Every structure is written in C-alpha cells, then in structure tokens.
Amino acid sequence: MIEYKEALERVSLYINKLEKVRPLSDYYKKKIGLPELLDIWEITTEILDKKDKILNIRFHIVFFPDFPLSFPKILLSKEDFDKIKFIPHLQVDRLICIFQNNSEPNILFPEKIVEEAIRRAKNILEEGIKGKNDKDYEEEFEAYWASNYSKKDVVNKSFLLLNEKPLKQDFDLISLEKPINKFRYIVHQNENIALNFIAYLKEQNIKYTETTGCLILNLDILEKPPFNKTNREVFDAIEKLSTEVSQKYISFINDNTESKLFLFPKIIDTDIRYFGWFHSQPKSNIKGFRQKSLSNYKLLSTLQSTEQINRIMPQIYTNKRLTKRSSGDIAQHLTKKFVIAGVGSIGSNLIHYLNSIQDVEFKLIDTDSLELENIGRHYLGFNYLNWKKTKALKDFLTNSSPIQKVETREKSIVQVVNDESNFINESDFLFVAIGESNIEYWIANAMDKGLIVKPTFFIWVEPYLLGGHCIYINPKKNNYTTFFPKDELFKFNVIGNYENDVLLLKEAGCQSNYTPYSSNNIQIFLGNIYPKISEIIDSEDIDSKSFTWIGDKNIAEKLNIELSEYSLNFESNTLIENVI
C-alpha cells in the first residue's frame, strides 16, 4: 500500500518531467478560493485551439488525503475559464469532469493516475473548444441548469413533480401554505399518484392553493449554457415561436399578478425530464405610470427586461424513478393491491416486507387500538399509542410516501365481507394475520361461497414462535379444511400438546391472555417465509401451498413444552414446504 506522502513524491518527480508544476501557497489558495488544507498544484501546459494553434492554459490539481485511493480533481484557472467558459464536461465551478463516478484508480501507479487525469482534462478542453463533443451537453444538462452563473443566481428546487405520463400543455400547480421539508410547490395533472398526494395533504390538514402552469416546447436559447437568461432574452425567443404560442404566453402572464410557472421537456438518458422558470413579480407602482396602466408583460419586457428569470428544477417523485434509482429495474410494473386483515404484531411487521415491492397499495382491516403492551413487537412504537392500528399504519406509510394509497376499515373482516366485499375483491391478495381459528375457518368458508374471490394467505404463529405457519389458498382450489383434521390441531403444528400453562400468559383483567413471542423471532420468521410469499405473488394461477417455520426447539426443552411428532423430524430454524 502506497501512503499519501510517498505517492505525492512519486507524482512530483514524474510530472515535473512532463509539465511545468508549481505547488500553491496557502495564501494563494485562499486568494483564488481553493481549500487551504489540501495539497494543490498549478500546472502550466498547452492545448490546441479551434484553429489547431497552441494555447497556454493553467490547471489547478487538487489532491485529497486518501490519494491514491481516489482520483485528484482538476480545475481550470479562473482566467482560462473566462476565455473558454461553457463547454461540455467543464462545470461552472471550473471543475473538469475527467472520470465517471464508478471509475477506480490504479493505486500502485499514482504518477500514472495524475498523468492520465491531465491527459483527459486537456482532451476535454480541446474537444469542447472545437465543438466535437457538443452532443455531451445532454448528458450533463441537469448540472448546467442547476449551476449558479453569478452570486445572485439561485435555482429553486422546492418544486415536486408528480406525473406518470408526459405533461400536457396546461398542467396543475399546488402552492402549499407551509413547505413539506423543502418542497413548497407540487406540479401534477390529476393522475392517481397526484390524487393520493392530495388526499395526504387533506388528511394532514395541510392548506394549499391551486393554479396552473404552461408547457413550452422548442425554446432554442435553453439548449446550451449559460442559462441565467433575462426576461427580454426569453421573450425574444418566445416571439420566434409560432404566433399562437407567443400569444398564449403573453396572455398567460397577463392573466393576473401572480408569478407564472413555465416548464419545458428534455430527453435525458431516454427519460423525459422537466425544467422551468418563472418571471419575478411585475412591479406595478412605478413612478411616472398610473397603477395598472401597463400590463404584466409590458412591465416585464420593458422596465424589468434586464431582470433574470427564476430558474426551477422540479424533483421527480414517482414509483418508477424511485425503483430505477434503487434497484435499477425500469420494467413496467402494475400496482399491487394488498388487503391485510389483522395488523397486530404479525400483520404490521408483514407490511414492512410487502412494502418493499414497487408501487403497492394497502387496505388495512382491524378494530383494535395500539396499547402500551403492544409496542414491544408491533411495527409501530410509542408515538402511535392509543391510535387505531389501521389509522396509525396509514399515517406512518403516507408520511413515508405521500403518493402511496392506503385505505382502512376499523371493523371486523366479517363485517367487511358482509357489507362491502369489493373492498377485498378489488385487491390482488388477502393476508389474514388475525390468529383466531374460528374467523379463519369463516373466511375459508366465505371463499367457498364466492364471497371472497381473491387468493388468500393465512399467517399465524405458535407460542414462543416455536412454530410459524403460512397457508396460501387459491380460491379456485380451496383445500383449506384438509390442513385441519376434525377436532385436531393444524396438521403441521410444531407444539404437540397445548395443556401447558406456559403457553398462554395473562395480565391482570378480563380477556388479557396473550401468546408469548419476541419481536426478534417475528423478524426471523417473516424474513424466512417472505421469499416464499414473494414467489407466489409473482406467479400466476398456482396450487394452494403450506409452509411451516420450526423455531428454536431449545425453548421447548427449557420450558418443558411437548412438541409434535411432525416437528421432531426437523432441526431448529428450518422452513418446510408441507405436502398434503
């Protein structure tokens, strides 16, 4: 392993033979706005200009303490930047983009790292000056648009964009009374994703107003930097478009005194991205003019013509983008709709796993509230005490993702099936995590009667999570009763005899029996069973299935719990697919 000082010495000996090198003093670093604590060299070198004539330039090469594990950075001197300015891969902060983020240096040859960095920097400048890499503007458009071209130049990033389809010419704009995190404005066009977000705003009592914005196409002055355009420059470019577009633009600005939002599309890496601007508020109280005697457009195009437009960069918030950024999966997915009946310790933690699927909607059914004794193994904690479990989970999920749709019913699944069966039957899968055998039998019977027509998972656990079970029932092949011999336990039960006081603990009061098992054991069980659940969800019409998780059998031995003959055939911490 080559240490930093040794690496720098090797680079100095090697590069001094090739280029003119001068280490910068702390005073000079500070003077030109570079960090004083880092080693920075000035390199004077040559490149070819547009006419292939020699052009002398200066680089500032910055070494970081982890060099040669990381690449140095190369900046063009301010004087040379002012001459060359805006070319591809040369940022407004004068940084030259010489390596991709996933590139790694060869740490055994630090001198070659720097030589290659200099070579690439020179090549980028030469190609940019000659216009050979103009197509690369598209790759870095977002960075150029977000750059500050002067001290007063600021790009507004408080806009959230919620759209599943390309924006129409007239789109909707929500202005929040108070920002959510840094976001103050929501761009949308009333698609499902936006309707879910609006429902979230209403549930959270977040006040807002609604206006509209306008989409502008083919504005040539917004193709290449710099983008700190003035009102007059934009108006001149708009007037070169069709008369219809120009008149619409002027009419839109004159409509009222509010600042109006304009967006334009850009194809970046095969995706449509949107960027935009608005003009500052027109100043109507100008000396020498009667108030309102000049239209907004007239004010902005004459008296305020040199003011810069306010650029914005909307942040895209869609399931597609989030999935692409996390898993890299860009395939088209349909929304999955899950009903969870029973959102106690098992049902609530199951949501954590199911919510990892792209674009999921939940329908939650439960009557209970979250009590203090529940939070040891429930997915939610102290903040949600005394909330209805369904409402608490909805609040948690939508605060994490306001575009997610979550519906709740604070009544028993029996009532839901009898009163509004579509609440279940319009979903893709039903998960029953109630843990009451009578209700589970009733649900299986309702499937036979055609009241429930969706594939159903029954999930429950045994005390101390010595056993955890999942039965998947395809309603077309309902064999639920075959898993339960008459007047007997589940066919694949892990505990063999329930006549044992340690299997059911009790707190003071009526109806306060509870089944003991820890949150840790819940995660182990669900973590092992979930891949099977996921496999079934992704499959088409398949047969009913049953899985059993054998927990820690040492617990049974310590507590003198009798195990079933079935479980004696398997080791602890084993998942079995049962065969009828």
ChimeraX attribute file (.defattr): number of C-alpha atoms within 10 A of each C-alpha:
attribute: neighborCount
match mode: 1-to-1
recipient: residues
	/A:1	8
	/A:2	14
	/A:3	13
	/A:4	16
	/A:5	12
	/A:6	12
	/A:7	18
	/A:8	19
	/A:9	12
	/A:10	14
	/A:11	18
	/A:12	17
	/A:13	11
	/A:14	16
	/A:15	17
	/A:16	12
	/A:17	9
	/A:18	10
	/A:19	14
	/A:20	13
	/A:21	19
	/A:22	14
	/A:23	15
	/A:24	17
	/A:25	13
	/A:26	15
	/A:27	10
	/A:28	12
	/A:29	19
	/A:30	13
	/A:31	10
	/A:32	10
	/A:33	8
	/A:34	16
	/A:35	12
	/A:36	15
	/A:37	11
	/A:38	14
	/A:39	17
	/A:40	24
	/A:41	20
	/A:42	19
	/A:43	22
	/A:44	15
	/A:45	17
	/A:46	14
	/A:47	15
	/A:48	17
	/A:49	17
	/A:50	13
	/A:51	8
	/A:52	10
	/A:53	10
	/A:54	12
	/A:55	13
	/A:56	12
	/A:57	16
	/A:58	19
	/A:59	25
	/A:60	24
	/A:61	21
	/A:62	17
	/A:63	20
	/A:64	16
	/A:65	14
	/A:66	11
	/A:67	19
	/A:68	27
	/A:69	18
	/A:70	17
	/A:71	22
	/A:72	20
	/A:73	21
	/A:74	24
	/A:75	20
	/A:76	25
	/A:77	18
	/A:78	16
	/A:79	11
	/A:80	15
	/A:81	20
	/A:82	11
	/A:83	8
	/A:84	15
	/A:85	19
	/A:86	19
	/A:87	25
	/A:88	27
	/A:89	23
	/A:90	23
	/A:91	19
	/A:92	20
	/A:93	13
	/A:94	20
	/A:95	19
	/A:96	23
	/A:97	18
	/A:98	21
	/A:99	14
	/A:100	7
	/A:101	7
	/A:102	5
	/A:103	9
	/A:104	13
	/A:105	17
	/A:106	14
	/A:107	18
	/A:108	13
	/A:109	14
	/A:110	25
	/A:111	21
	/A:112	17
	/A:113	21
	/A:114	24
	/A:115	16
	/A:116	13
	/A:117	21
	/A:118	22
	/A:119	12
	/A:120	16
	/A:121	24
	/A:122	20
	/A:123	15
	/A:124	20
	/A:125	22
	/A:126	20
	/A:127	17
	/A:128	22
	/A:129	20
	/A:130	15
	/A:131	13
	/A:132	12
	/A:133	16
	/A:134	15
	/A:135	10
	/A:136	13
	/A:137	18
	/A:138	17
	/A:139	14
	/A:140	15
	/A:141	19
	/A:142	16
	/A:143	14
	/A:144	22
	/A:145	22
	/A:146	19
	/A:147	19
	/A:148	17
	/A:149	16
	/A:150	9
	/A:151	6
	/A:152	9
	/A:153	16
	/A:154	15
	/A:155	18
	/A:156	15
	/A:157	16
	/A:158	18
	/A:159	20
	/A:160	20
	/A:161	21
	/A:162	25
	/A:163	19
	/A:164	17
	/A:165	10
	/A:166	11
	/A:167	20
	/A:168	12
	/A:169	13
	/A:170	14
	/A:171	19
	/A:172	16
	/A:173	22
	/A:174	20
	/A:175	17
	/A:176	17
	/A:177	12
	/A:178	13
	/A:179	13
	/A:180	12
	/A:181	7
	/A:182	11
	/A:183	17
	/A:184	17
	/A:185	23
	/A:186	23
	/A:187	25
	/A:188	25
	/A:189	22
	/A:190	16
	/A:191	12
	/A:192	16
	/A:193	20
	/A:194	23
	/A:195	18
	/A:196	18
	/A:197	21
	/A:198	19
	/A:199	16
	/A:200	22
	/A:201	17
	/A:202	11
	/A:203	11
	/A:204	12
	/A:205	9
	/A:206	14
	/A:207	12
	/A:208	17
	/A:209	10
	/A:210	11
	/A:211	13
	/A:212	16
	/A:213	21
	/A:214	20
	/A:215	18
	/A:216	18
	/A:217	13
	/A:218	13
	/A:219	13
	/A:220	12
	/A:221	15
	/A:222	18
	/A:223	14
	/A:224	16
	/A:225	19
	/A:226	17
	/A:227	19
	/A:228	22
	/A:229	17
	/A:230	19
	/A:231	22
	/A:232	18
	/A:233	17
	/A:234	19
	/A:235	17
	/A:236	14
	/A:237	15
	/A:238	22
	/A:239	15
	/A:240	12
	/A:241	15
	/A:242	10
	/A:243	11
	/A:244	9
	/A:245	15
	/A:246	18
	/A:247	13
	/A:248	13
	/A:249	20
	/A:250	17
	/A:251	14
	/A:252	18
	/A:253	22
	/A:254	18
	/A:255	12
	/A:256	11
	/A:257	13
	/A:258	14
	/A:259	16
	/A:260	21
	/A:261	22
	/A:262	23
	/A:263	25
	/A:264	19
	/A:265	17
	/A:266	18
	/A:267	12
	/A:268	14
	/A:269	9
	/A:270	7
	/A:271	10
	/A:272	13
	/A:273	19
	/A:274	22
	/A:275	19
	/A:276	22
	/A:277	19
	/A:278	18
	/A:279	22
	/A:280	16
	/A:281	14
	/A:282	21
	/A:283	15
	/A:284	16
	/A:285	11
	/A:286	12
	/A:287	7
	/A:288	6
	/A:289	10
	/A:290	10
	/A:291	12
	/A:292	12
	/A:293	11
	/A:294	16
	/A:295	19
	/A:296	23
	/A:297	21
	/A:298	16
	/A:299	18
	/A:300	23
	/A:301	20
	/A:302	11
	/A:303	12
	/A:304	19
	/A:305	18
	/A:306	14
	/A:307	17
	/A:308	21
	/A:309	22
	/A:310	19
	/A:311	24
	/A:312	22
	/A:313	21
	/A:314	22
	/A:315	18
	/A:316	17
	/A:317	18
	/A:318	18
	/A:319	20
	/A:320	18
	/A:321	14
	/A:322	16
	/A:323	16
	/A:324	12
	/A:325	11
	/A:326	8
	/A:327	9
	/A:328	11
	/A:329	14
	/A:330	12
	/A:331	9
	/A:332	7
	/A:333	11
	/A:334	9
	/A:335	14
	/A:336	17
	/A:337	19
	/A:338	22
	/A:339	25
	/A:340	27
	/A:341	25
	/A:342	23
	/A:343	26
	/A:344	24
	/A:345	21
	/A:346	24
	/A:347	22
	/A:348	21
	/A:349	19
	/A:350	22
	/A:351	18
	/A:352	13
	/A:353	16
	/A:354	17
	/A:355	15
	/A:356	9
	/A:357	13
	/A:358	17
	/A:359	19
	/A:360	17
	/A:361	21
	/A:362	22
	/A:363	20
	/A:364	29
	/A:365	26
	/A:366	22
	/A:367	15
	/A:368	17
	/A:369	18
	/A:370	21
	/A:371	16
	/A:372	12
	/A:373	10
	/A:374	16
	/A:375	18
	/A:376	13
	/A:377	20
	/A:378	21
	/A:379	19
	/A:380	20
	/A:381	15
	/A:382	12
	/A:383	9
	/A:384	19
	/A:385	17
	/A:386	13
	/A:387	14
	/A:388	18
	/A:389	27
	/A:390	28
	/A:391	20
	/A:392	18
	/A:393	22
	/A:394	21
	/A:395	18
	/A:396	14
	/A:397	19
	/A:398	20
	/A:399	13
	/A:400	10
	/A:401	16
	/A:402	21
	/A:403	24
	/A:404	24
	/A:405	22
	/A:406	23
	/A:407	14
	/A:408	19
	/A:409	17
	/A:410	17
	/A:411	14
	/A:412	15
	/A:413	25
	/A:414	14
	/A:415	12
	/A:416	17
	/A:417	17
	/A:418	11
	/A:419	10
	/A:420	13
	/A:421	16
	/A:422	14
	/A:423	17
	/A:424	25
	/A:425	17
	/A:426	13
	/A:427	19
	/A:428	17
	/A:429	20
	/A:430	23
	/A:431	21
	/A:432	26
	/A:433	23
	/A:434	22
	/A:435	16
	/A:436	10
	/A:437	11
	/A:438	8
	/A:439	15
	/A:440	17
	/A:441	14
	/A:442	13
	/A:443	21
	/A:444	20
	/A:445	16
	/A:446	17
	/A:447	21
	/A:448	17
	/A:449	10
	/A:450	11
	/A:451	18
	/A:452	20
	/A:453	22
	/A:454	20
	/A:455	24
	/A:456	24
	/A:457	22
	/A:458	21
	/A:459	24
	/A:460	19
	/A:461	23
	/A:462	18
	/A:463	20
	/A:464	21
	/A:465	26
	/A:466	26
	/A:467	25
	/A:468	24
	/A:469	25
	/A:470	24
	/A:471	21
	/A:472	23
	/A:473	23
	/A:474	21
	/A:475	20
	/A:476	16
	/A:477	12
	/A:478	18
	/A:479	18
	/A:480	23
	/A:481	12
	/A:482	11
	/A:483	17
	/A:484	15
	/A:485	10
	/A:486	9
	/A:487	6
	/A:488	8
	/A:489	15
	/A:490	16
	/A:491	14
	/A:492	23
	/A:493	23
	/A:494	28
	/A:495	24
	/A:496	15
	/A:497	13
	/A:498	14
	/A:499	10
	/A:500	11
	/A:501	9
	/A:502	15
	/A:503	17
	/A:504	14
	/A:505	12
	/A:506	14
	/A:507	10
	/A:508	7
	/A:509	7
	/A:510	7
	/A:511	8
	/A:512	9
	/A:513	12
	/A:514	12
	/A:515	15
	/A:516	15
	/A:517	16
	/A:518	15
	/A:519	17
	/A:520	9
	/A:521	17
	/A:522	21
	/A:523	16
	/A:524	14
	/A:525	25
	/A:526	22
	/A:527	13
	/A:528	15
	/A:529	20
	/A:530	15
	/A:531	12
	/A:532	17
	/A:533	19
	/A:534	13
	/A:535	10
	/A:536	17
	/A:537	15
	/A:538	8
	/A:539	9
	/A:540	8
	/A:541	11
	/A:542	14
	/A:543	14
	/A:544	19
	/A:545	19
	/A:546	21
	/A:547	20
	/A:548	23
	/A:549	28
	/A:550	24
	/A:551	24
	/A:552	17
	/A:553	22
	/A:554	12
	/A:555	13
	/A:556	16
	/A:557	11
	/A:558	8
	/A:559	11
	/A:560	11
	/A:561	21
	/A:562	15
	/A:563	18
	/A:564	15
	/A:565	13
	/A:566	13
	/A:567	21
	/A:568	12
	/A:569	7
	/A:570	14
	/A:571	12
	/A:572	15
	/A:573	16
	/A:574	14
	/A:575	20
	/A:576	15
	/A:577	13
	/A:578	13
	/A:579	9
	/A:580	10
